[in-house]
Amino acid sequence: MTAAATTSRILVVDDDAFSRRLLVEAIARHGFQATGTAHARDALSEVLGETAPQVIVCDLAMPDMDGIQFIEALGNARWKGGLVLVTGEGARLLQAATKLARALKLNILGSLPKPVDASRLATLLASGQTGRAGGGAEQRAPSSPPTYSHAELAQAIEQGQLILHYQPQVRIADGEPTGMECLVRWRHPAEGLIYPERFVSLAEDYGLIDALTDRVILLATEQLRSWRRQGIRLPLAINLSMETLQEPAVVERLLELVKASGLTASDIVWEVTESRFMRDLTATLSALTRLQLKKFAVSIDDFGTGHASFAQLRDLPFVELKIDRSFVHDAARDQVHAAIVEASASMAARLGMNCIAEGVESPQDWAFVRKAGCSHAQGWAVARPLPASAISSWLERWPADYRTLNHDAEAVP
């Protein structure tokens, strides 16, 4: 029991008296101060008062104000304490409520089905005290990430502030490395390393996405040539925005960039990501079909999220499907995510496509995606994104790491 736990106050909101008492007692056994209430409206008054709890454990199925209305009220009040959702109404409802809480920017520590596993609940509550999942009621709201001007981003592209890291991809059956994904970073002179979710959409908005893409291709192909001289022959996956594919001369431009580097189409996989609706399906279909005619492989990235969907698979000529990390990691413990991964892997196999599971971060994830039928894996269990200088040593270590990972996965129940 930690000192933080003994001073933390947890509020249980559940209209069922027996369930509420069990939760309060279980929480108290793990060193937290716990109280309970049967009514969400009473809880809301307490939360917005001077003695607000640090964490709320809330049932979803309640009379009068139900759990969903309570979540919305907390979101409207911009409450910053921790929130744990519980229900006996099924995994799909719990998942939807969790997504709603996150969309409202609530500090969601996790969600659990009823009957609640007391040890898992204690782990979630502890995360609320250590800051791993947010913080308590007294924590300040996180500041909005800074935005960057057109001039700043243009300068970053022109003055060489963009760098690449590389994340290996491996075949699950035998561990053979089959490629690497290029991941762009902005080495900001004042803020340090900035990740792409902070600036790629801005590049699209500012009309700089083609310049950014060209810079990434230049850096990637230069590094690939260097690896070729060292005997490392793995294709590189490079992300293409749907915005880029709308341009009339995109295929010629990409061909020229690869040709100028001295590489061939077999050295490159284009990973297509769609952060917004495509403006012109005809232009996209033409570009992707022509890239395939030129012998480039084209992959659909982040499948199952955003606009990457079954319609894309039907209409566009992809040869590889990447299942998004949000479905893969911990899918072994989530029936809904497990079903999505298994169905995606089966569909990819029937369509003759490679299926890369992203977000494989543990032996449990590895064991699951292998059983689910995914052909390839990418994620921290294989390797974190690495600077170019670290790839050679990773290649040397990986056979032993693969054996260890397989061994640990075999022990997963």
C-alpha positions in Angstrom: 0.0 0.0 0.0 1.4 3.4 -1.0 1.1 6.7 0.8 -0.6 8.0 -2.3 -3.2 5.3 -2.0 -4.0 6.0 1.6 -4.8 9.7 0.9 -6.8 9.1 -2.3 -10.6 9.4 -2.2 -12.7 7.3 -4.6 -16.4 7.8 -5.3 -18.4 4.8 -6.4 -21.6 5.6 -8.3 -23.9 2.6 -8.6 -27.6 2.4 -7.9 -27.3 -1.3 -7.0 -26.7 -1.3 -3.2 -25.0 -4.8 -3.1 -22.7 -4.0 -6.1 -21.9 -0.6 -4.6 -20.9 -2.1 -1.2 -18.7 -4.7 -2.8 -16.9 -2.1 -4.9 -16.4 0.2 -1.9 -15.1 -2.7 0.3 -12.7 -3.9 -2.5 -11.3 -0.4 -3.0 -10.8 0.1 0.7 -8.9 -3.2 0.9 -6.4 -1.8 -1.5 -5.7 1.2 0.6 -8.0 3.9 -0.9 -10.6 5.9 0.9 -13.9 5.0 -0.8 -17.5 6.2 -0.5 -20.5 5.4 -2.5 -23.7 7.0 -3.8 -26.7 5.5 -5.6 -27.5 8.6 -7.7 -25.5 10.2 -10.5 -27.0 13.6 -9.8 -25.8 13.5 -6.2 -22.4 12.4 -7.5 -22.3 15.3 -9.9 -23.0 17.8 -7.1 -20.2 16.3 -5.0 -17.8 16.3 -8.0 -18.4 19.9 -8.6 -18.1 20.9 -4.9 -15.1 21.7 -2.8 -14.4 18.1 -1.7 -14.3 16.5 -5.1 -13.0 12.9 -5.2 -9.8 12.1 -7.1 -11.4 9.2 -9.0 -14.9 8.2 -9.8 -15.9 4.5 -10.4 -19.2 4.8 -12.3 -21.8 2.2 -13.4 -23.5 2.9 -16.7 -27.0 1.4 -16.2 -28.6 3.7 -13.6 -32.1 5.3 -13.3 -32.8 9.0 -13.5 -29.4 10.2 -14.8 -27.7 7.2 -16.5 -24.0 6.7 -16.8 -23.8 8.2 -20.3 -25.6 11.4 -19.2 -23.2 11.5 -16.2 -20.2 11.2 -18.5 -21.5 14.1 -20.7 -22.1 16.2 -17.6 -18.5 15.6 -16.5 -17.3 16.5 -19.9 -19.3 19.7 -20.0 -17.9 20.6 -16.6 -14.3 19.9 -17.8 -13.7 17.7 -14.8 -10.1 16.5 -14.6 -10.3 13.7 -12.1 -9.8 10.0 -13.0 -12.8 8.0 -14.3 -13.3 4.2 -14.3 -16.4 2.8 -16.1 -18.1 -0.5 -15.1 -21.1 -2.3 -16.5 -22.8 -5.6 -16.8 -24.4 -4.6 -20.0 -21.8 -6.0 -22.4 -18.4 -5.2 -23.9 -19.8 -3.2 -26.9 -21.6 -0.8 -24.6 -18.6 -0.4 -22.4 -16.3 0.3 -25.4 -18.7 2.9 -26.8 -18.9 4.7 -23.4 -15.2 4.7 -23.1 -14.8 6.2 -26.5 -17.3 8.9 -25.6 -15.4 9.7 -22.4 -12.2 10.1 -24.4 -13.9 12.2 -27.0 -15.0 14.5 -24.2 -11.4 14.7 -23.0 -12.1 13.1 -19.7 -9.3 11.4 -17.8 -10.5 7.8 -18.5 -8.3 5.4 -16.5 -10.0 2.3 -17.9 -13.2 0.3 -18.0 -14.2 -3.1 -16.5 -17.1 -5.5 -17.0 -19.1 -6.7 -14.0 -18.5 -8.6 -11.8 -15.5 -6.3 -11.3 -12.0 -7.9 -10.9 -10.8 -6.2 -7.7 -7.1 -6.5 -8.6 -7.6 -5.0 -12.1 -9.6 -2.2 -10.5 -6.9 -1.5 -8.0 -4.3 -1.3 -10.8 -6.5 1.3 -12.6 -6.9 3.3 -9.5 -3.2 3.3 -8.8 -2.5 4.6 -12.3 -4.6 7.6 -11.5 -2.3 8.4 -8.6 1.0 7.9 -10.3 0.0 10.0 -13.4 0.3 7.1 -15.9 -3.2 7.7 -17.1 -3.7 11.3 -16.1 -4.0 12.5 -12.6 -6.4 13.5 -9.8 -8.9 16.2 -9.4 -6.4 18.8 -8.4 -4.3 18.3 -11.6 -4.4 21.2 -14.0 -5.9 20.6 -17.4 -3.2 19.9 -19.9 -2.3 22.8 -22.1 -3.2 22.5 -25.7 -0.3 21.5 -27.9 1.2 24.4 -29.7 0.4 24.9 -33.3 2.9 26.0 -35.9 2.7 28.6 -38.7 3.1 28.0 -42.4 6.5 29.7 -42.2 7.8 27.6 -39.4 6.8 24.3 -41.1 8.1 25.4 -44.4 11.4 26.4 -42.8 11.6 23.0 -41.1 11.3 21.3 -44.5 13.7 23.5 -46.3 16.4 23.7 -43.6 16.7 20.0 -42.9 14.9 19.9 -39.5 13.1 16.7 -40.5 14.6 13.4 -39.6 13.6 9.8 -40.0 13.3 6.9 -37.6 12.7 3.3 -38.8 10.5 0.6 -37.3 11.2 -3.0 -38.5 8.5 -5.3 -39.8 8.9 -9.1 -39.5 7.2 -12.2 -40.8 5.5 -13.9 -37.8 6.0 -17.5 -39.0 9.8 -17.4 -38.9 10.7 -14.0 -37.6 12.4 -12.9 -40.9 12.7 -9.1 -41.2 10.7 -8.1 -44.3 10.9 -4.3 -44.3 11.0 -1.1 -42.3 8.5 1.8 -42.0 9.9 5.4 -42.2 8.6 7.6 -39.4 9.2 11.3 -39.8 10.1 13.5 -36.8 10.6 17.3 -36.6 13.7 18.2 -34.7 12.5 21.6 -33.6 15.3 24.0 -32.5 13.4 25.1 -29.4 11.0 22.2 -28.5 13.0 19.1 -29.4 11.6 16.1 -31.1 8.0 16.6 -32.4 6.0 13.7 -33.6 4.0 13.6 -36.9 0.5 13.8 -35.4 1.5 17.4 -34.4 2.4 18.6 -37.9 1.4 16.3 -40.8 -2.2 17.5 -40.8 -0.9 21.1 -40.7 1.2 20.3 -43.8 -2.0 19.2 -45.5 -3.8 22.3 -44.5 -1.0 24.6 -45.5 -0.4 22.9 -48.9 3.0 21.7 -47.8 2.3 18.0 -47.8 4.0 17.4 -51.2 7.2 19.2 -50.1 7.2 17.3 -46.8 6.7 14.0 -48.7 9.5 14.8 -51.1 11.8 15.5 -48.3 11.0 12.2 -46.6 11.5 10.3 -49.8 14.9 12.0 -50.3 16.0 11.1 -46.7 14.7 7.6 -46.9 16.3 6.8 -50.3 19.6 8.2 -49.2 19.5 6.0 -46.1 18.4 3.0 -48.2 21.4 3.4 -50.5 23.7 3.5 -47.5 22.2 0.3 -46.1 22.6 -1.4 -49.5 26.3 -0.7 -49.3 26.3 -2.4 -45.9 24.5 -5.4 -47.3 21.1 -4.6 -45.6 18.4 -5.2 -48.2 15.0 -4.4 -46.8 12.3 -2.4 -48.5 11.2 0.9 -47.0 7.6 1.7 -46.4 6.9 5.4 -46.9 3.7 7.1 -46.0 1.7 8.9 -48.7 -1.2 11.2 -47.8 -4.4 11.0 -49.8 -3.9 14.7 -50.5 -0.7 13.8 -52.4 -2.5 11.2 -54.5 -4.9 13.9 -55.8 -2.2 15.7 -57.7 -2.3 15.0 -61.5 1.4 14.3 -61.9 2.0 12.5 -58.7 3.0 9.2 -60.3 5.6 10.8 -62.5 7.0 12.8 -59.5 7.3 9.7 -57.3 8.9 7.7 -60.1 11.5 10.5 -60.8 12.4 10.7 -57.1 13.0 7.0 -56.8 14.8 6.8 -60.2 17.1 9.7 -59.2 18.1 7.8 -56.1 19.3 4.9 -58.1 16.7 2.6 -56.5 13.9 0.6 -58.0 10.2 0.1 -57.3 10.9 -3.1 -55.4 12.7 -1.1 -52.8 9.7 1.0 -51.8 6.3 0.3 -50.3 3.8 3.2 -50.4 1.7 3.2 -47.3 -1.5 5.2 -47.9 -3.0 7.0 -45.0 -6.2 9.0 -45.1 -6.7 11.6 -42.4 -9.5 13.2 -44.4 -12.0 12.3 -47.1 -10.4 12.1 -50.6 -11.4 14.9 -52.9 -11.5 12.8 -56.0 -11.8 9.0 -56.0 -11.1 8.8 -59.7 -7.7 10.6 -59.3 -6.8 8.4 -56.4 -7.8 5.2 -58.2 -5.8 6.3 -61.2 -2.7 7.1 -59.2 -2.7 3.9 -57.2 -3.4 1.7 -60.2 -0.5 3.3 -62.1 1.9 2.9 -59.2 1.0 -0.8 -59.2 1.6 -0.9 -62.9 5.1 0.5 -62.2 5.7 -2.4 -59.9 5.4 -0.5 -56.6 3.6 -2.2 -53.7 0.9 -0.2 -52.1 -0.4 -0.7 -48.5 -3.5 0.5 -46.8 -2.4 1.9 -43.4 -4.4 2.1 -40.2 -7.1 -0.1 -41.5 -10.3 0.2 -39.5 -9.9 3.8 -38.4 -10.8 7.1 -40.0 -11.8 6.5 -43.6 -9.7 3.4 -44.2 -12.5 0.9 -44.7 -14.0 -1.9 -46.7 -14.9 0.5 -49.4 -11.2 1.4 -49.8 -10.4 -2.3 -50.2 -13.1 -2.7 -52.8 -12.2 0.3 -54.8 -8.4 0.7 -54.6 -5.6 -1.8 -55.6 -3.8 -2.5 -52.3 -1.6 -5.5 -51.8 -1.1 -5.1 -48.1 -3.3 -4.3 -45.2 -2.1 -2.9 -41.9 -4.4 -3.3 -38.9 -4.3 -0.3 -36.7 -2.6 -0.5 -33.3 -5.8 0.6 -31.5 -7.3 -2.8 -32.4 -4.2 -5.0 -32.0 -2.7 -4.0 -28.7 -4.4 -5.9 -25.9 -6.9 -7.5 -28.3 -6.4 -10.8 -26.4 -8.3 -9.2 -23.6 -11.0 -7.4 -25.6 -13.5 -9.6 -27.5 -14.6 -6.8 -29.9 -11.0 -5.9 -30.9 -10.2 -9.6 -31.2 -13.0 -10.1 -33.6 -12.0 -7.2 -35.7 -8.3 -8.4 -35.9 -9.3 -11.9 -36.7 -11.8 -10.9 -39.4 -9.3 -8.5 -41.0 -6.6 -11.1 -41.1 -8.9 -13.7 -42.6 -10.1 -11.2 -45.2 -6.6 -10.2 -46.1 -5.6 -13.8 -46.6 -8.6 -14.5 -48.8 -7.7 -11.4 -50.9 -4.1 -12.6 -51.2 -2.8 -9.6 -49.2 -0.1 -9.4 -46.6 -1.6 -8.5 -43.2 0.6 -6.5 -40.8 -0.5 -6.2 -37.2 0.7 -2.8 -35.8 1.1 -2.2 -32.1 2.4 -5.7 -31.2 3.9 -4.7 -27.9 4.0 -7.8 -25.7 4.3 -11.6 -25.8 0.5 -11.6 -25.3 0.0 -9.5 -28.4 2.4 -11.6 -30.4 0.7 -14.8 -29.4 -2.7 -13.3 -30.3 -1.8 -12.0 -33.8 0.0 -15.3 -34.6 -3.2 -17.2 -33.7 -5.4 -14.7 -35.4 -3.7 -15.3 -38.8 -1.8 -12.1 -39.3 1.2 -12.7 -41.5 3.5 -9.9 -40.3 4.0 -7.8 -37.1 5.3 -4.4 -36.2 5.5 -2.9 -32.8 7.6 -2.5 -29.6 7.8 -6.3 -29.0 9.7 -6.4 -32.3 11.5 -3.0 -32.1 10.8 0.6 -31.2 11.3 3.2 -33.9 15.0 3.4 -34.2 17.5 5.9 -35.7 19.3 4.6 -38.8 22.5 4.0 -36.8 20.7 1.4 -34.6 19.3 -0.8 -37.3 22.5 -2.9 -37.8 22.7 -3.8 -34.2 19.0 -4.6 -34.1 19.4 -7.0 -37.0 22.1 -8.8 -35.1 20.1 -9.1 -31.9 16.7 -9.9 -33.5 17.2 -13.7 -34.0 17.8 -14.2 -30.3 15.0 -11.7 -29.4 12.6 -13.6 -31.7 13.3 -16.9 -30.0 12.7 -15.3 -26.6 9.5 -13.6 -27.8 8.2 -16.9 -29.2 9.1 -18.7 -26.0 7.3 -16.1 -23.9 4.3 -16.2 -26.2 4.1 -20.0 -25.8 3.7 -19.5 -22.1 0.7 -17.1 -22.6 -2.5 -18.9 -21.4 
